[in-house]
Amino acid sequence: MTSARADVLARIRAALGRTPAAVVVPREYRTTGEHAPGSSGALDLLEDRLLDYRAHVRRVTAAQVPAAIGDVVGGLGDGLADGTTPPRVVVPDGLDPAWLTALDAEVLPDSRTAPLSHGQLDEVAVVVTAARVAVADTGTIVLDGEPDQGRRAISLLPDVHVCVVRTDQVVGTVPEAVRLLAEHAERPQTWISGPSATSDIELDRVEGVHGPRTLHVLLVTP
């Protein structure tokens, strides 16, 4: 086997000939968009994209975040997949505790040092997280595992995801987001463009295939 492998590789090298010269790749793509980070134009575009993805969007002030989270979870009612009353809500242990003060639910904190099992997460109805950055052009929200966002598992297994995004976290383009994420490139990233869905089987859209079936985004404005 070793001899045959060496023979095949030798023939490939012979067919390729000399190593070609390095090719200069043009890098003339857009690095910024027409909307400045955090601008009203960026927020409007992000909201439009999210709504197009069938996400639910609500603009709130920082003081309104607790009540908004309480309203979202309280309004889910019998539509929750696990049927629990009150619903179980998982949160990363670094989430702002003030955000949960209006929440009528069983809150389960999760951390890397004390993680919930997949079985426990499967019984959870809702996850509440913050975000790292949001891209207006594509309607994408990125989580990168910071303490207020938690492990990837908690944002993938529950049926409903409530995500809080601050105005200053909204950028116009993907390159702008990548530059911010590069500051902590070692962190695991989750890129979210609307609720989880697939249309690759007979072009029939099915939601909740590989992540939350419902996405609620709270845009926190000054």
Summary of the structure (lengths in Angstrom):
residues: 222
radius of gyration: 21.7
end to end distance: 66.5
largest distance: 70.5
contacts: 661
relative contact order: 0.19
helix: 32%
strand: 23%
